[in-house]
Amino acid sequence: MCVRNALNSPVTHTTLRITLTCPPMIIRTRALALQIRPWSKTSHMVTWLTPDYGKIVTAVKGACRPKSAFLGQYDLFYTCDLLFYRREHGGVHAIRECVPTTLREPLRHGWRQAVAAAYLADLTAQATVGQQEASAIFALLTLALDRLSLTQSSPCELIPWYEIHLLRHLGLLPDFTLCPLCHTPDRTWLRFSLSAGRFLCPHLARHQPGEAAITLHRRVQPLFQHLCQLPSPPPENHVPAALASKKYGADENLLLGLSRFLGIFVTFHLDVPSAVRRVTFEMLNTTHTQKFALLENCSS
């Protein structure tokens, strides 16, 4: 009976659950510092753009301490050799080592170039995502920042060039092809649909009520295509003379029209605030006389 009862008695099984935690991967990559935000009194949150992992955020603990190993090893617009512990599901990564390779010191002396570089970095940080390959955008931003650090001219022509090529890499480049039936040479002003990303053609589709559209001068179209074909940022006053219109204005008016269009298009498709871009161009286009007038208005 004892043996039988022992055999028939229920057996309690204990299940052992073993949780396997994989150690974080150590990644070495090139990284370009886009944003630096304070995390605590001595620590920073740094947003980087990497060619292989897109946008990443690392926590730099004790970065502002006098004996920190990261003191002076990173700053805005630096390109660094970065070593960090990668989290598989994103979030904030832990930094292990950072060594600067390209400092771009001239951006700390020319305020116009610094303003333009800050806008390009902010736009790139908002347009890119993490955990995705971004080698083309990394090379594009590197080329633009290198040009800004090597010239003291106004960067008002470089910004539209960068925005055009950034839209191309994001797959959002607008279609500036003219229709031979609808966009005849006698039509000076053309309607462009922001949602469709092309000029409106009445014979293809009717304009929908409430559809966002803007009016562009037809000479903006060849200027846009010209900047699309440039592999590197244009120098100052690079607009070809053949694109200038004696009747409707000079080169600056063409650039102004293209710049306004790109500002509206980027805001519409990338969902980025327009205030940053507007303030950037206001600072770049402000003359000394306007600055003194602004200061007098503020003090009165």
Wavefront OBJ file of the C-alpha trace (Angstrom):
o trace
v 0.000 0.000 0.000
v 2.739 2.388 0.787
v 4.467 1.735 -2.507
v 1.166 1.933 -4.423
v 0.199 5.186 -2.733
v 3.607 6.582 -3.420
v 3.336 5.703 -7.117
v -0.193 7.078 -7.450
v 0.460 10.289 -5.539
v 0.758 13.421 -7.654
v 4.253 14.635 -8.311
v 4.985 18.315 -8.106
v 7.284 19.501 -10.857
v 9.299 22.646 -10.373
v 9.865 24.657 -13.565
v 13.041 26.659 -13.723
v 12.881 29.715 -15.881
v 16.258 30.913 -16.994
v 16.393 34.331 -18.554
v 19.239 34.699 -20.972
v 20.427 38.272 -21.180
v 22.710 38.931 -24.100
v 25.428 41.465 -23.413
v 25.170 44.677 -25.450
v 27.167 44.800 -28.650
v 30.235 47.013 -28.764
v 30.134 49.073 -31.961
v 32.874 51.196 -33.448
v 31.788 53.692 -36.089
v 32.277 57.190 -37.389
v 29.811 59.657 -35.919
v 28.959 63.305 -36.467
v 27.680 65.291 -33.480
v 24.311 66.878 -34.319
v 22.967 67.961 -30.919
v 24.304 68.197 -27.358
v 21.819 68.570 -24.511
v 22.460 68.729 -20.759
v 21.372 65.615 -18.868
v 22.561 66.612 -15.419
v 25.082 69.053 -13.979
v 27.992 67.016 -15.320
v 26.459 64.795 -18.030
v 25.316 65.212 -21.624
v 22.934 63.591 -24.068
v 24.573 63.609 -27.504
v 22.729 62.960 -30.764
v 24.968 61.515 -33.467
v 24.602 60.691 -37.142
v 26.373 57.478 -38.118
v 26.688 55.957 -41.595
v 25.701 52.414 -40.545
v 23.174 52.957 -37.735
v 21.558 56.271 -38.655
v 20.741 58.585 -35.787
v 21.757 57.423 -32.321
v 21.705 59.027 -28.869
v 24.388 58.343 -26.279
v 24.600 59.294 -22.638
v 27.975 60.755 -21.656
v 28.154 60.558 -17.870
v 30.489 62.959 -16.110
v 31.407 64.696 -19.363
v 31.852 68.099 -17.679
v 34.009 66.945 -14.801
v 37.566 68.306 -14.797
v 39.140 64.834 -14.998
v 36.640 63.322 -17.438
v 38.083 61.256 -20.270
v 35.512 62.821 -22.628
v 36.447 66.434 -21.883
v 37.203 68.125 -25.219
v 36.690 64.896 -27.175
v 33.399 65.945 -28.809
v 31.531 69.095 -29.735
v 28.947 70.237 -32.261
v 29.886 69.442 -35.880
v 32.788 67.189 -34.786
v 33.317 63.950 -36.678
v 34.521 61.359 -34.170
v 35.620 57.759 -33.980
v 32.911 56.504 -31.612
v 32.844 53.340 -29.534
v 29.520 52.591 -27.819
v 27.398 49.803 -26.377
v 24.470 49.323 -28.720
v 21.000 48.499 -27.419
v 19.090 46.214 -29.739
v 15.751 47.970 -29.265
v 17.017 51.514 -29.600
v 16.859 54.028 -26.800
v 19.877 55.689 -25.241
v 23.182 53.927 -25.807
v 26.158 53.932 -23.451
v 29.331 55.515 -24.756
v 32.704 53.943 -24.064
v 35.224 55.917 -26.089
v 35.238 58.986 -28.327
v 38.149 60.354 -30.356
v 37.700 63.409 -32.616
v 38.963 63.093 -36.196
v 37.597 66.279 -37.838
v 37.103 69.353 -35.648
v 35.955 72.028 -38.153
v 37.306 74.828 -35.969
v 36.435 77.641 -38.454
v 32.750 77.086 -37.617
v 33.505 78.494 -34.143
v 34.736 81.812 -35.567
v 32.323 82.636 -38.402
v 28.826 83.176 -37.007
v 27.111 82.932 -40.414
v 28.648 79.550 -41.087
v 27.796 78.417 -37.552
v 24.137 79.436 -38.001
v 23.884 77.525 -41.275
v 25.643 74.473 -39.825
v 23.282 74.461 -36.830
v 20.254 74.512 -39.148
v 21.610 71.667 -41.304
v 22.368 69.583 -38.218
v 18.916 70.226 -36.727
v 17.152 69.405 -40.002
v 19.146 66.187 -40.375
v 18.418 65.162 -36.792
v 14.681 65.548 -37.376
v 14.613 63.946 -40.826
v 16.609 60.789 -40.022
v 15.702 57.826 -37.843
v 17.664 55.275 -35.869
v 18.493 51.666 -36.683
v 18.733 52.433 -40.424
v 21.673 52.778 -42.763
v 22.387 56.450 -43.554
v 25.750 56.475 -45.323
v 24.499 58.745 -48.134
v 23.085 61.350 -45.734
v 26.229 61.110 -43.588
v 28.392 61.823 -46.641
v 26.084 64.669 -47.705
v 26.209 66.409 -44.328
v 29.972 65.896 -44.098
v 30.411 67.545 -47.500
v 28.224 70.501 -46.538
v 29.923 71.099 -43.164
v 33.364 70.837 -44.748
v 32.397 73.489 -47.298
v 31.036 75.774 -44.576
v 34.252 75.447 -42.597
v 36.398 76.328 -45.628
v 34.593 79.449 -46.844
v 33.578 82.769 -45.324
v 30.932 83.590 -47.943
v 27.200 83.656 -47.325
v 25.765 80.128 -47.099
v 22.346 81.128 -48.488
v 22.970 79.112 -51.664
v 24.359 76.072 -49.856
v 21.218 75.526 -47.765
v 18.862 75.011 -50.765
v 21.430 72.685 -52.355
v 21.558 70.610 -49.177
v 17.785 70.479 -48.807
v 17.355 69.304 -52.406
v 19.848 66.463 -52.033
v 18.494 65.517 -48.597
v 15.020 65.183 -50.108
v 16.505 62.991 -52.831
v 18.090 60.607 -50.321
v 14.827 60.470 -48.358
v 12.861 59.607 -51.492
v 10.884 62.877 -51.393
v 12.483 64.814 -54.249
v 9.800 66.905 -56.006
v 9.182 66.312 -59.698
v 9.930 69.517 -61.614
v 9.220 68.074 -65.059
v 7.206 70.460 -67.212
v 4.272 69.219 -69.249
v 4.520 70.366 -72.926
v 0.729 70.655 -73.136
v -0.015 72.510 -69.906
v 3.213 74.397 -69.198
v 3.776 76.215 -72.461
v 6.492 78.935 -72.686
v 3.877 81.702 -72.615
v 2.878 80.728 -69.053
v 5.150 82.635 -66.657
v 3.646 81.383 -63.384
v 2.959 77.691 -62.693
v 0.972 75.962 -59.968
v 2.771 73.268 -57.954
v 0.928 70.673 -55.865
v 2.634 70.033 -52.523
v 0.822 66.760 -51.855
v 1.477 65.315 -55.328
v 5.001 66.732 -55.510
v 4.658 67.954 -59.130
v 3.248 70.732 -61.253
v -0.495 70.672 -61.759
v -1.633 69.409 -65.165
v -5.332 69.996 -65.922
v -5.429 67.255 -68.562
v -4.113 64.619 -66.111
v -5.996 65.363 -62.902
v -8.150 68.152 -61.636
v -7.162 70.277 -58.687
v -8.872 68.841 -55.636
v -10.681 71.262 -53.293
v -8.437 72.116 -50.390
v -5.305 70.663 -52.031
v -2.167 72.507 -50.945
v -0.576 74.251 -53.916
v 1.734 77.206 -54.464
v 2.636 79.379 -57.460
v 6.185 79.358 -58.860
v 7.922 81.374 -61.544
v 8.875 79.121 -64.420
v 12.560 80.204 -64.200
v 12.786 78.538 -60.783
v 12.416 75.169 -62.525
v 15.789 75.225 -64.408
v 17.523 76.559 -61.281
v 16.144 73.634 -59.275
v 17.329 71.139 -61.895
v 20.724 72.822 -62.010
v 21.237 72.415 -58.250
v 20.073 68.796 -58.492
v 22.905 68.057 -60.892
v 25.632 69.639 -58.761
v 27.563 66.906 -56.889
v 29.079 69.386 -54.427
v 27.839 72.583 -52.749
v 27.847 75.616 -55.069
v 30.180 78.539 -54.427
v 28.826 82.009 -53.745
v 26.919 83.687 -56.605
v 26.927 80.452 -58.558
v 23.547 80.928 -60.285
v 24.226 80.769 -64.037
v 23.677 84.049 -65.837
v 21.508 82.290 -68.406
v 18.935 81.574 -65.684
v 18.602 85.208 -64.630
v 15.646 87.155 -65.936
v 16.106 90.814 -66.885
v 12.378 91.370 -66.790
v 11.504 89.649 -63.527
v 14.666 90.234 -61.532
v 18.207 89.056 -60.955
v 19.757 85.910 -59.553
v 18.784 86.730 -55.975
v 15.080 86.685 -56.840
v 15.389 83.223 -58.354
v 17.167 81.935 -55.268
v 14.607 83.595 -53.038
v 11.757 81.923 -54.910
v 13.443 78.516 -54.795
v 14.340 78.927 -51.120
v 10.772 79.818 -50.185
v 9.439 76.847 -52.113
v 11.878 74.451 -50.406
v 10.970 75.823 -47.001
v 7.270 75.147 -47.616
v 7.907 71.739 -49.199
v 10.247 70.538 -46.429
v 7.812 71.648 -43.735
v 4.904 69.959 -45.526
v 6.558 66.544 -46.081
v 9.019 66.212 -43.200
v 6.735 67.686 -40.542
v 9.462 69.923 -39.147
v 8.753 73.335 -37.596
v 9.216 76.207 -40.025
v 10.336 78.656 -37.327
v 13.901 77.291 -37.216
v 14.412 77.801 -40.934
v 12.788 81.235 -40.921
v 14.975 82.466 -38.072
v 18.056 81.026 -39.792
v 17.485 83.011 -42.983
v 16.542 86.124 -41.041
v 19.893 85.976 -39.263
v 21.807 85.297 -42.477
v 20.101 88.083 -44.429
v 20.183 90.753 -41.714
v 22.467 93.683 -42.580
v 24.342 95.816 -40.088
v 21.834 98.665 -40.513
v 18.944 96.324 -39.784
v 20.739 94.993 -36.713
v 21.185 98.470 -35.266
v 17.539 99.257 -35.976
v 16.460 96.090 -34.220
v 18.592 96.923 -31.208
v 17.160 100.435 -31.039
v 13.619 99.104 -31.211
v 14.338 96.617 -28.459
v 15.859 99.256 -26.171
v 13.123 101.855 -26.719
l 1 2 3 4 5 6 7 8 9 10 11 12 13 14 15 16 17 18 19 20 21 22 23 24 25 26 27 28 29 30 31 32 33 34 35 36 37 38 39 40 41 42 43 44 45 46 47 48 49 50 51 52 53 54 55 56 57 58 59 60 61 62 63 64 65 66 67 68 69 70 71 72 73 74 75 76 77 78 79 80 81 82 83 84 85 86 87 88 89 90 91 92 93 94 95 96 97 98 99 100 101 102 103 104 105 106 107 108 109 110 111 112 113 114 115 116 117 118 119 120 121 122 123 124 125 126 127 128 129 130 131 132 133 134 135 136 137 138 139 140 141 142 143 144 145 146 147 148 149 150 151 152 153 154 155 156 157 158 159 160 161 162 163 164 165 166 167 168 169 170 171 172 173 174 175 176 177 178 179 180 181 182 183 184 185 186 187 188 189 190 191 192 193 194 195 196 197 198 199 200 201 202 203 204 205 206 207 208 209 210 211 212 213 214 215 216 217 218 219 220 221 222 223 224 225 226 227 228 229 230 231 232 233 234 235 236 237 238 239 240 241 242 243 244 245 246 247 248 249 250 251 252 253 254 255 256 257 258 259 260 261 262 263 264 265 266 267 268 269 270 271 272 273 274 275 276 277 278 279 280 281 282 283 284 285 286 287 288 289 290 291 292 293 294 295 296 297 298 299 300
